[in-house]
């Protein structure tokens, strides 16, 4: 439900939300600014430009302050968009400045910054070569967490045992070992605390879904209101973590172990959906208030609290008019392609077959073991071809490189030793491409058709 009444003010400021993607969070912040009586601009591809003419720099559209909501962790080249944010920040005051976001999206940079500011984090090791990383494996006990340095929604995160070989990189991203923090005989959970301008807005416990140990809401984890249940130690750690990184607003993730609380991550673009579901509190009006006041505007605090009871993600007035554009044709992928498959312990090039009838990418059991795809996240039920019965198959995270692009997907694992191709590319990857069934990189025609 949207809050439709607006309280005009005598001297409004213009808040720009810089977000090149469409999300509940962006729309909610824009709507909150509107409801508080101030002006808004949604800075995105349809309406934003910057010019230098005769020594003068002009950003269009004009704004008094920018709330940075650029999502970098799922971008192939985050430095490109971070450079854009940095350019804008030199002209206009910016919440979540680019230097702080750079620290936050890189998990090792986050860990070292927190440690330097006496905020407790799990032990971590990142090495630039695999030999050094494997050499410290014993330091982390029987089980450890293995992560890519940049990732989101639980992607690029594995639990590895003591004898699992690991690589310094997964695909084209560096990876590191992290101490596993857990409580014995307790369902795995962590807590997300949302901090705005040093104040805790709300908090939720996140519980791992069945057959998984990761608590991300995007993966199906359960949530529970933790705002009034948080101990003072956790509350203070969340504030100190956001301050140490330098973020104006952030979702701070903590986990409780036998030795107390540890900060796992500090997320500059944390989502609102799970938090609102658990707490019925939206951070959007508090971010709007901070932006307005930083730009010199006035805000009614009671109105902010009133607006926070609704997650208003209706279409904002500032949404730019989308002009018809000739969208670039998607890249073409063949019936067969040579791909690069990457796991925790290595990468290899193999031939794969495109199958638009398959929902999920599938890889051979032996190949999965060779590259360290896994461990098993869950079990899925898949019906093959004309079979009336579904088969159970384990699923694992794997990185698939196709034509210079990389896709982290959850692939099913099966014995494909009797098949022509060790990998089937499903719609989780093919949805990004146009499939040309006449193009074959191997030049062969299988003797018998496969049913997938």
QUIHU-V642157 format. One record per backbone hydrogen bond with DSSP energy under -1.0 kcal/mol. CO is the residue of the C=O (numbers start at 1). NH is the residue of the N-H. Records with the same first field share a line. If there is no record, write none. Layout:
CO=NH, NH
This chain:
13=39
14=64, 65
15=41
16=67
17=43
18=69
23=27
24=28
25=29
26=30
27=31
28=32
29=33
30=34
31=35
32=36
33=38
34=37
35=7
39=15
41=17
43=19
44=47, 48
49=60
51=58
53=56
56=53
58=51
60=49
65=16
66=95
67=18
72=75
77=80
78=82
79=83
80=84
81=85
82=86
83=87
84=88
85=89
88=91, 92
93=66
95=68
97=101
98=102
99=103
100=104
101=105
106=110
107=111
108=112
109=113
110=114
111=115
112=116
114=119
115=118
120=263
123=179
125=177
129=133
130=134
131=135
134=137
136=139
137=140
138=141
142=162
144=160
145=178
146=158
147=176
149=107
152=155
156=148
158=146
160=144
161=164
168=175
170=173
173=170
174=149
176=147
177=125
178=145
183=186
188=208
190=206
191=254
192=204
193=252
194=201
195=250
196=199
199=196
202=194
203=226
204=192
205=224
206=190
207=222
209=212
216=219, 221
217=220
222=207
224=205
226=230
231=235
232=236
233=237
234=238
235=239
236=240
237=241
238=242
239=243
240=244
241=245
242=246, 247
248=197
250=195
251=267
252=193
253=264, 265
254=191
255=262
257=260
260=257
262=255
265=253
267=251
272=276
273=277
274=278
275=279
276=280
283=287
284=288
285=289
286=290
287=291
288=292
289=293
290=294
291=295
292=297
293=296
300=304
301=305
302=306
303=307
304=308
306=309
307=310
308=282
310=312
311=313
316=319
325=327
331=434
333=436
335=354
337=352
339=350
340=401
341=348
342=399
344=167
346=343
348=341
350=339
352=337
353=425
355=358
358=427
361=412
362=424
363=414
364=368
365=369
366=370
367=371
368=373
371=345, 346
372=344
378=395
380=393
382=391
384=387
391=382
393=380
394=413
395=377
396=411
398=409
399=342
400=407
401=340
402=405
405=402
407=400
409=398
411=396
412=363
414=365
416=419
422=364
423=353
424=362
425=355
426=429, 430
427=431
429=432
430=433
434=333
436=335, 439
439=335, 336
